[in-house]
Amino acid sequence: MNPEDLKYSEEHEWLRMEGGTAVIGITHFAQDSLGDVVFVELPDVGSDVEQFEKMGEIESVKAVSDLYCPVGGRVVEVNDSLNDSPELVNDSPYEEGWMIKVEVSDGSEIDRLMSASEYGALVEAES
């Protein structure tokens, strides 16, 4: 269920590298736990984010939760589609529901993230 080509954080964010840019979103498990997403607050393009630090908030019909960045760097793109269609996070968490793209400042930070199998074990333990 968790795509093999992604890296994962303990806070249930995923990361896919495209050259030196990380595409970031939340996992299927996270969106399923949240329920219907109604609003996503993301950082501005050009802002700096730090690994495992808060990068925004996500609001669902159940709760408001913090979003944490799995890698540090500069935000180069934000998925503006989520402003009008936050449900994309539920419908397509790994594709259309991506959140931000970050120009990675320290590639070694990616090594601190989990593989799909490691993340699967974490989710199983939390279920």
C-alpha positions in Angstrom: 0.0 0.0 0.0 2.9 2.4 0.7 4.7 3.2 -2.6 8.2 1.7 -2.5 9.9 4.7 -4.2 9.0 7.1 -1.4 10.6 7.8 2.0 8.5 8.3 5.1 8.6 10.2 8.4 7.3 9.1 11.8 4.7 11.9 11.5 3.2 10.2 8.4 4.6 12.5 5.7 6.1 11.1 2.5 8.9 12.4 0.3 9.7 11.7 -3.3 12.9 13.0 -4.8 12.7 14.6 -8.3 16.3 15.6 -9.0 17.3 17.9 -6.1 13.7 18.7 -5.2 11.6 16.8 -2.7 7.8 16.5 -3.4 6.1 16.1 0.0 2.6 15.1 1.1 0.9 13.0 3.8 0.4 9.2 3.6 -2.7 7.2 2.9 -2.7 6.2 6.6 -2.6 9.8 7.7 -5.4 11.0 5.5 -7.5 7.9 6.4 -7.0 8.7 10.1 -7.9 12.3 9.7 -11.1 11.7 7.8 -12.4 14.2 5.2 -9.9 17.0 4.8 -11.5 20.5 4.6 -8.5 22.9 4.7 -4.7 22.8 4.3 -2.4 25.6 5.4 1.0 25.4 3.8 4.2 27.6 3.9 4.8 30.3 1.3 7.0 29.7 -1.7 10.4 31.0 -0.9 10.2 30.2 2.8 12.7 28.0 4.6 11.6 24.8 6.3 13.6 22.6 8.7 13.6 18.8 8.9 10.9 17.5 11.3 9.7 21.0 12.1 6.1 22.3 11.6 5.4 23.3 8.0 1.7 23.9 8.2 -1.6 22.6 9.4 -4.3 20.3 8.0 -7.9 20.5 9.1 -10.4 17.7 8.7 -13.9 17.1 9.9 -12.4 15.4 13.0 -9.4 17.6 14.0 -6.7 20.1 13.2 -3.3 18.6 13.0 0.2 20.0 12.4 2.2 19.0 9.3 5.9 18.4 9.7 8.5 18.7 6.9 10.5 15.5 6.4 13.5 17.4 5.0 14.9 20.9 5.3 15.3 23.4 2.5 13.5 26.2 0.6 9.9 25.8 -0.6 9.9 26.2 -4.4 6.3 25.2 -5.1 3.0 24.8 -3.2 0.1 22.8 -4.5 -2.4 25.6 -5.0 -5.1 23.1 -6.1 -5.6 22.2 -2.4 -7.0 25.7 -1.7 -10.1 24.9 -3.7 -10.0 21.1 -3.5 -8.5 20.0 -0.2 -10.2 16.6 -0.7 -7.4 15.8 -3.2 -5.4 14.8 0.0 -8.0 12.1 0.6 -8.6 11.1 -3.0 -5.0 11.0 -4.2 -2.5 11.4 -1.3 0.5 10.3 -3.4 -0.3 12.0 -6.6 -2.7 15.1 -6.9 -2.8 15.5 -3.2 0.9 16.4 -2.8 1.5 19.5 -0.7 4.9 21.2 -1.3 8.1 20.9 -3.2 11.3 21.7 -1.4 14.8 22.4 -2.8 16.7 20.1 -0.4 19.5 21.8 1.5 21.2 18.7 3.0 20.6 15.4 1.1 21.9 13.4 4.1 18.7 14.3 5.9 16.8 11.9 3.6 18.8 9.0 5.2 16.9 9.7 8.5 13.6 8.8 6.9 12.0 5.3 6.7 11.7 3.0 3.8 8.2 1.8 2.8 8.7 -1.5 4.7 9.9 0.4 7.8 6.9 2.8 7.6 4.6 -0.2 7.1 5.8 -1.7 10.4 5.3 1.6 12.2 1.7 1.9 10.9 1.0 -1.7 11.8 2.2 -1.0 15.4 0.0 2.1 15.6 -3.1 0.3 14.2 
